[in-house]
């Protein structure tokens, strides 16, 4: 079993890297990637834990970028660059490398966005919300993100968002913090073309995370067949290696269709659960929300070959 999309307490997951590796061992995962948002700071602890349990670790991170070739219209009908999530595999760990400097820029963007988000939420009625309260809901080493805002909103303003529950958690993102929410702010203006260019020669390869959530959130199989080929072909032409066709939040028929379209576009169908721990309690490590996710082992070999070619180029 492999899982190439997981998160720890170093971003917005609830398991430490050591806990995550132990859980992976218990269910038989043999290869995994820890893809914390905009950081590889979790790597050393995760590598030590994976070595202990005999798990092969692929270095990774999930980054937030903008795609201007497929803009998204806002509620006023204005077209803006589409915010997307991208999985970067095998990034260099050298802090002076271009990729690490880009990750630092993304973290700085996140800090600025968090300050703006706090101001917007206070203006929408969350007067008791403070950055101290938001930071108080994170563990040591974590990057502050929207889940920490959500925890503080439940704590300080239950009269607005209700008591915390799985349904209320989804609602707080739908109504306030997610792309459809009243307080949504884009994470960055860093484009995918900039990042691909900076990563050249480093061995870093890119796969679009949960492509349907990024590009076709209200999809049907018909819209997937109609729209995804041009999106996937565009990503390949702009330097992507893969697309997360085996995604733990979709059904098996949808995954099968996405795998076919990904292969047709000349991309590697990557896959993972998008495990976050208790903040997404219905998403299980290794098997995802669907419970029947299975990412073939040979995908890892394909990614390693692609990384070797990217290093040589």
C-alpha positions in Angstrom: 0.0 0.0 0.0 1.2 3.5 -0.8 0.0 7.0 0.1 1.5 10.0 -1.6 -0.6 12.8 0.0 -0.6 13.2 3.8 -0.3 16.0 6.3 1.1 16.3 9.8 1.2 18.8 12.7 3.8 20.8 10.7 0.9 22.1 8.6 -2.8 21.4 9.1 -2.8 17.8 10.2 -3.3 16.5 13.8 -0.8 13.6 13.8 2.9 14.3 14.4 5.2 12.9 11.8 6.2 10.1 14.2 2.5 9.3 14.9 1.8 9.4 11.2 4.6 6.9 10.4 3.5 4.6 13.2 -0.1 4.6 11.9 1.1 4.0 8.3 3.1 0.9 9.6 0.0 -0.5 11.4 -2.1 -0.5 8.2 0.7 -1.9 5.9 1.8 1.2 4.0 5.2 0.6 2.5 5.9 3.9 0.7 4.5 7.3 1.5 5.0 11.0 1.1 4.5 13.6 3.7 3.2 16.7 1.9 2.8 19.4 4.5 1.7 22.8 3.1 4.5 25.0 1.9 7.2 23.3 4.1 9.5 20.4 4.3 10.4 21.2 8.0 8.7 17.9 9.0 11.1 15.8 6.9 13.8 15.0 9.5 11.3 13.6 12.1 9.4 11.8 9.4 12.5 10.2 7.9 13.7 8.9 11.3 10.2 7.5 12.0 9.9 5.9 8.6 13.4 4.4 8.9 12.3 2.9 12.3 9.2 1.3 10.8 10.8 0.3 7.5 8.7 2.6 5.3 10.1 4.2 2.2 9.6 8.0 2.4 9.3 10.3 -0.6 10.1 13.9 0.2 7.2 16.2 -0.6 5.2 19.3 0.0 1.9 20.7 -1.1 2.1 24.2 -2.4 -0.6 26.8 -3.2 -0.1 28.5 -6.6 -2.1 30.5 -9.2 -3.1 29.3 -12.6 -4.0 32.2 -14.9 -4.7 30.0 -17.9 -7.9 28.7 -16.3 -9.2 31.7 -14.3 -12.1 31.5 -11.9 -14.9 34.0 -11.8 -15.7 35.6 -8.4 -19.2 36.4 -7.1 -19.1 39.7 -9.1 -18.3 37.9 -12.3 -14.7 39.2 -12.3 -12.1 36.7 -13.6 -9.1 36.1 -11.3 -6.3 33.6 -11.4 -7.4 30.2 -10.1 -5.9 29.2 -6.8 -4.6 25.6 -7.1 -2.8 23.1 -4.9 0.2 21.4 -6.3 2.1 18.4 -5.0 5.9 18.7 -5.3 7.9 15.5 -4.9 11.6 15.2 -4.3 12.3 18.9 -3.6 15.8 19.6 -2.4 16.2 20.1 1.3 19.1 22.6 1.0 17.7 25.9 2.5 19.6 27.9 -0.1 18.1 26.1 -3.0 15.6 27.9 -5.3 12.8 25.6 -4.2 13.3 26.2 -0.5 13.4 30.0 -1.1 10.1 29.7 -2.9 8.6 27.7 0.0 9.8 30.5 2.3 8.1 33.1 0.1 4.9 31.0 0.2 5.1 30.9 4.0 5.6 34.7 4.1 2.6 35.1 1.8 0.6 32.9 4.2 1.5 35.1 7.2 0.3 38.2 5.3 -2.8 36.5 4.3 -3.6 35.4 7.8 -3.4 39.0 9.0 -5.8 40.1 6.3 -8.1 37.2 7.0 -8.3 38.2 10.7 -9.2 41.7 9.7 -11.9 40.5 7.3 -13.4 38.1 9.8 -13.5 40.8 12.5 -15.4 43.0 10.1 -17.9 40.2 9.5 -18.9 39.9 13.2 -16.1 37.9 14.7 -15.0 40.7 17.0 -13.5 38.5 19.7 -11.2 36.7 17.3 -7.5 37.5 17.8 -4.3 36.1 16.3 -3.3 35.0 19.7 -6.5 32.8 19.9 -5.8 31.5 16.4 -2.2 30.6 17.2 -3.3 29.0 20.5 -5.0 26.2 18.6 -1.9 25.0 16.9 0.8 22.6 18.0 4.5 23.5 18.2 6.0 23.7 14.7 2.7 24.1 12.9 2.1 26.7 10.2 -1.0 28.7 11.0 -3.7 28.0 8.4 -7.5 28.1 8.0 -8.1 25.1 10.3 -6.6 27.1 13.2 -8.9 30.0 12.3 -11.9 27.5 12.3 -10.9 26.2 15.8 -10.8 29.7 17.2 -14.1 30.6 15.6 -15.8 27.7 17.2 -14.2 28.6 20.5 -15.0 32.3 20.5 -18.1 32.6 18.3 -20.3 29.5 18.6 -23.3 31.9 18.4 -22.3 32.4 14.7 -20.8 29.1 13.6 -22.5 26.7 16.0 -20.9 24.0 18.2 -18.1 22.1 16.6 -19.1 18.9 14.7 -18.2 17.3 11.4 -21.2 19.1 9.8 -20.3 22.5 11.3 -16.7 22.0 10.3 -17.7 21.6 6.7 -20.1 24.5 7.0 -17.4 26.9 8.3 -15.4 26.3 5.2 -18.4 26.5 2.8 -19.7 29.7 4.4 -16.6 31.5 5.7 -13.1 30.2 4.9 -13.3 28.2 1.7 -13.3 29.4 -1.9 -17.1 29.9 -1.6 -16.9 31.6 1.8 -17.5 35.2 2.6 -14.0 35.7 4.1 -12.0 33.7 1.4 -8.7 35.3 0.4 -6.3 33.8 -2.3 -3.2 32.4 -0.7 -0.6 33.7 -3.1 0.1 35.3 -6.5 3.0 32.9 -7.2 2.3 31.1 -10.5 2.9 27.5 -11.4 5.1 28.6 -14.3 7.4 30.5 -11.9 7.8 27.5 -9.6 8.4 25.0 -12.4 11.0 27.3 -13.9 12.8 27.7 -10.6 12.8 23.9 -9.9 14.5 23.0 -13.2 17.5 20.7 -12.6 16.7 20.0 -9.0 14.9 16.7 -9.4 11.6 18.2 -8.2 8.6 17.0 -10.1 5.0 18.3 -9.9 1.6 16.7 -9.8 -1.6 18.6 -9.6 -3.4 17.8 -6.3 -7.0 16.7 -6.4 -7.5 18.1 -9.9 -11.3 17.9 -9.8 -11.4 20.1 -6.7 -9.0 22.5 -8.2 -10.6 22.8 -11.7 -14.1 21.2 -11.7 -15.6 21.3 -8.2 -19.1 20.6 -9.5 -18.1 17.8 -11.8 -20.0 15.1 -13.6 -18.4 12.3 -15.6 -19.6 14.2 -18.7 -17.9 17.4 -17.7 -14.7 15.5 -16.7 -14.5 14.0 -20.2 -15.2 17.3 -21.8 -13.0 19.6 -19.7 -10.2 17.7 -18.1 -8.2 16.7 -21.3 -7.4 20.3 -22.1 -6.5 21.0 -18.5 -4.3 18.0 -18.2 -2.6 18.6 -21.5 -1.9 22.2 -20.5 -0.3 21.1 -17.2 1.9 18.7 -19.1 2.9 21.4 -21.6 3.8 23.7 -18.7 6.1 21.2 -17.0 4.0 18.9 -14.8 4.8 15.2 -14.4 1.6 14.0 -12.9 -2.0 14.5 -11.8 -3.6 13.0 -8.6 -6.0 10.7 -10.4 -6.1 8.2 -7.6 -7.6 10.6 -5.1 -9.2 9.4 -1.9 -12.1 11.8 -2.1 -13.6 10.4 -5.3 -15.4 7.2 -6.2 -13.7 4.3 -8.0 -15.5 5.0 -11.4 -14.4 8.6 -11.2 -10.8 7.5 -10.3 -10.8 5.1 -13.3 -11.9 7.8 -15.7 -9.3 10.2 -14.3 -6.5 7.6 -14.6 -7.4 7.1 -18.2 -7.5 10.8 -19.0 -4.2 11.3 -17.1 -2.5 8.6 -19.1 -4.0 9.9 -22.3 -2.4 13.3 -21.5 1.0 11.7 -21.0 1.1 12.3 -17.3 1.6 9.9 -14.4 -1.5 9.2 -12.3 -0.4 9.9 -8.7 -2.5 9.2 -5.7 -3.1 9.6 -2.0 -5.7 9.9 0.7 -5.1 13.6 1.6 -5.1 12.5 5.2 -5.2 15.2 7.9 -6.1 13.2 11.0 -9.0 14.2 13.3 -9.8 17.5 11.4 -11.0 15.3 8.5 -12.0 12.3 10.5 -13.8 10.6 7.6 -10.6 10.5 5.5 -8.6 7.4 6.4 -4.9 7.1 5.9 -4.1 5.0 2.9 -7.7 4.5 1.7 -9.1 8.0 1.8 -12.7 9.1 2.2 -13.9 6.5 -0.3 -12.4 3.7 1.8 -11.4 1.8 -1.3 -8.5 3.8 -2.6 -5.7 1.8 -4.0 -2.6 3.5 -5.6 -0.6 1.0 -7.6 3.0 0.4 -6.3 4.5 1.0 -9.8 3.5 4.7 -9.6 6.4 5.2 -7.2 8.9 3.8 -9.7 7.5 6.1 -12.4 7.9 9.1 -10.2 11.5 8.1 -9.2 12.4 7.8 -12.9 10.9 11.2 -13.7 12.8 12.8 -10.8 16.0 11.3 -12.1 15.3 12.7 -15.5 14.5 16.1 -14.0 17.8 16.1 -12.2 19.7 15.4 -15.4 17.9 18.0 -17.4 
